[in-house]
Amino acid sequence: MTRRSASRGGRASSAASASASTFFGDRLVPLAEKAPLVRDVFAGVANRYDLMNDLMSGGTHRLWKAEMVDWLNPRPGLALADIAGGTGDIAFRVLDRVGEKGGTITVVDASPEMLAVGRDRALDRGSVGGVRFVAGDAEALPLPDASQDACTNAFGLRNVTHMDAALAEVRRVLRWGGRFVALEFGGPLLPGMERAYDTYSRAVLPRLGEWVSGRRDAYQYLVDSIRHFPPRAAVVKAMEDTGLGRVRTGVLAGGIATLYSAWRI
């Protein structure tokens, strides 16, 4: 069976849904406008995206991603879809664990510019056969039903228009007993951290983004999208409502980021 054209609970066809709004960063936009706006953000920062991750987090994102792959515990023979994984950061980490003949790793991303950076990284690594890069929407994955042993998503759930639709697609492409591991920003933070984190994210990150990438607006969007992302408990409920089970979380850096693990059972 091949990909269905719509996901459960996702793209309602009613007139009310068609006229509804959603947050793009800190402003409300019509639902249909969010995806193109997000693609524009990543088109503008693709070439500096990985550098900015290092600068913004002081390299801490590397530790978070290593923990994410530890949670996944990939084995040779794994069929993995890394969703919104454009530059290949998670895919290459998994590839280093399983080896180039150890399975099938597919990076799916809606941004051609991010995928181009990922392909260039693959060439630089000499890993052209280890990872394939596919243009696609997280809410309508270009993958067959029950074709993946695992799916990953690092810092991508905030950017979809309908998180429930994206989670339903994860469940659709996972085989029975398959696992989903996600890494995302979002609190609540530990007591005492809120003011320092808020000051850093509002005052420093957009300026740093402007200096490094020339796109202050892109990193202002990043800050605002974190503020509007649902709290940890709501994300867990969304996964469970989609039909994913055995959901658990791991808090990183006092709540700045969270790991999520769920299964198709």
C-alpha positions in Angstrom: 0.0 0.0 0.0 1.3 3.4 -0.9 1.1 6.8 0.8 -2.4 8.1 1.5 -3.2 11.6 0.4 -4.3 12.8 3.8 -3.6 12.0 7.4 -6.0 11.3 10.2 -7.0 14.4 12.1 -4.9 16.6 9.8 -6.3 18.5 6.9 -9.9 19.1 7.6 -11.9 20.2 4.5 -14.5 22.3 6.3 -14.8 26.0 5.5 -14.0 26.8 9.2 -10.6 25.0 8.9 -9.9 26.6 5.5 -10.2 30.0 7.1 -8.5 29.2 10.4 -5.1 30.7 11.5 -2.0 29.3 13.1 1.1 30.8 14.6 4.1 31.4 12.4 6.5 32.5 15.0 4.7 35.2 17.0 2.1 36.2 14.4 -1.0 34.5 13.2 -1.2 33.6 9.6 -3.7 31.6 7.5 -3.1 27.9 7.7 -2.2 27.6 4.0 0.6 30.3 4.4 2.6 28.6 7.2 4.4 25.9 5.2 5.7 28.3 2.4 6.9 30.7 5.1 8.7 28.0 7.0 10.4 26.8 3.7 11.5 30.4 3.1 13.1 30.5 6.6 15.2 27.4 5.9 16.0 28.4 2.3 17.6 31.5 3.7 19.7 29.8 6.5 20.5 26.4 5.0 24.2 27.1 4.3 24.8 28.4 7.8 22.3 26.1 9.6 24.7 23.7 11.2 27.1 26.5 12.2 24.3 28.4 13.8 23.3 25.3 15.8 26.8 25.2 17.2 26.9 28.9 18.0 23.4 29.1 19.5 23.9 26.2 21.8 27.6 26.4 22.5 27.8 22.9 20.9 25.3 21.4 23.3 23.0 20.3 20.5 25.6 17.7 19.6 25.2 16.2 23.1 21.5 16.2 22.8 21.6 14.5 19.4 24.0 11.9 20.6 21.6 11.2 23.4 18.8 11.0 20.8 20.7 8.4 18.9 21.5 6.5 22.1 17.7 6.4 22.8 17.1 5.0 19.3 19.9 2.4 19.7 20.1 1.7 16.0 21.1 -1.8 14.8 22.4 -3.0 11.4 19.6 -3.6 8.9 17.5 -0.6 10.2 15.1 1.1 7.9 15.0 4.7 9.2 13.2 7.8 8.0 14.6 11.0 9.4 11.9 13.5 9.0 12.8 17.2 8.6 16.4 16.1 8.7 17.6 18.3 5.8 21.3 18.6 6.4 21.7 15.0 7.5 22.9 15.6 11.1 20.9 12.7 12.7 21.1 10.5 9.6 24.9 10.6 9.6 25.1 9.9 13.3 23.0 6.8 12.8 25.0 5.8 9.8 28.2 6.0 11.9 26.6 3.5 14.2 25.2 0.9 11.7 27.7 1.2 8.8 26.9 2.0 5.2 25.7 -1.5 4.4 23.7 -1.8 7.6 20.2 -0.6 6.4 18.3 2.1 4.6 18.4 5.7 5.9 16.0 8.2 4.2 16.1 11.9 5.0 12.8 13.6 4.1 12.7 17.4 4.1 10.5 20.1 2.6 13.4 22.4 1.9 15.4 21.8 -1.3 18.1 24.1 0.0 18.5 22.1 3.2 18.6 18.8 1.3 21.3 20.2 -1.0 23.5 20.9 2.1 22.9 17.3 3.2 23.9 15.9 -0.1 27.0 18.0 -0.1 27.9 16.7 3.3 27.3 13.1 2.1 29.8 13.8 -0.7 32.3 15.3 1.7 32.0 12.2 3.9 32.2 9.8 1.0 28.8 8.5 2.1 26.8 8.9 -1.1 25.4 5.4 -0.8 24.6 5.5 2.9 21.8 8.1 3.0 19.2 9.1 0.5 17.7 12.6 0.5 14.0 13.0 -0.6 11.9 16.1 -0.9 8.7 15.7 1.0 6.1 17.1 3.4 6.1 15.8 7.0 2.3 15.8 6.8 2.3 13.6 3.7 5.4 11.5 3.7 6.5 10.1 0.3 7.0 6.6 1.9 4.9 3.4 1.8 2.8 2.2 4.7 4.6 0.2 7.3 7.9 0.6 5.5 10.1 1.9 8.4 11.6 0.3 11.5 12.1 3.8 13.0 11.4 7.5 12.4 13.3 10.4 13.9 12.6 14.1 14.0 15.0 16.7 15.5 13.6 20.1 16.1 11.0 19.7 13.3 7.7 19.3 15.0 7.4 23.1 15.7 7.6 23.8 12.0 4.7 21.7 10.8 1.2 23.2 10.3 -0.7 20.3 11.8 1.3 18.3 14.3 -1.4 15.7 14.6 -1.2 15.0 10.9 2.6 14.7 11.0 2.4 12.3 13.9 -0.3 10.3 12.1 2.1 10.0 9.1 4.9 8.7 11.4 2.5 6.0 12.7 1.5 5.1 9.1 5.0 4.6 7.8 6.2 2.7 10.9 6.1 -1.1 10.9 4.3 -2.8 13.8 6.6 -2.4 16.8 8.5 0.5 15.1 9.8 3.4 17.1 9.6 7.2 16.9 12.2 9.3 18.6 12.0 13.1 18.5 14.0 15.9 19.9 12.4 19.3 20.4 12.7 22.5 22.3 10.2 23.3 24.9 9.5 23.4 28.6 8.4 23.8 31.2 11.9 24.9 32.4 13.2 24.2 35.9 12.5 26.9 38.4 14.9 29.9 38.2 15.8 29.3 34.5 13.0 31.1 32.9 14.4 34.7 33.1 17.9 33.9 31.9 16.7 31.7 29.1 14.1 34.3 28.0 16.7 37.0 28.0 19.2 35.0 26.0 16.6 33.8 23.4 15.1 37.2 22.9 18.1 39.4 23.0 21.0 37.3 21.8 19.7 34.6 19.3 18.1 37.0 16.7 21.2 39.2 16.7 23.5 36.2 16.4 21.4 34.9 13.5 21.6 38.2 11.7 25.4 38.3 12.2 26.1 34.8 11.0 23.4 34.2 8.3 22.1 37.7 7.5 18.6 36.5 8.5 17.5 38.0 11.8 13.9 37.2 10.9 14.7 33.5 10.6 16.1 33.3 14.2 13.3 35.6 15.5 11.0 32.9 14.1 12.9 30.2 15.9 12.6 32.0 19.3 8.9 32.7 18.8 8.1 29.2 17.5 9.6 27.8 20.7 7.3 30.0 22.8 4.2 28.8 21.0 5.1 25.1 21.0 2.9 23.1 23.3 4.3 22.0 26.7 5.7 18.5 27.1 2.5 16.9 28.5 0.5 18.2 25.5 3.0 16.7 23.0 2.8 13.4 24.8 -1.0 13.5 24.6 -0.9 14.3 20.9 1.3 11.3 20.3 -1.1 9.1 22.2 -4.1 10.5 20.5 -2.5 9.7 17.2 -2.2 6.0 18.2 1.4 5.9 19.2 2.0 4.1 22.5 4.5 3.7 25.4 5.4 7.4 25.1 8.1 8.6 27.4 10.2 11.7 27.7 13.6 12.8 28.8 14.3 16.3 29.9 17.6 18.0 28.7 19.3 21.1 29.9 16.8 21.8 32.6 13.9 21.7 30.2 15.3 23.7 27.3 14.9 20.6 25.1 13.0 17.3 25.5 13.5 13.8 24.0 10.3 11.9 23.1 10.1 8.2 22.5 7.0 6.4 21.2 6.1 3.1 19.5 3.6 1.8 17.0 1.9 -1.0 19.0 
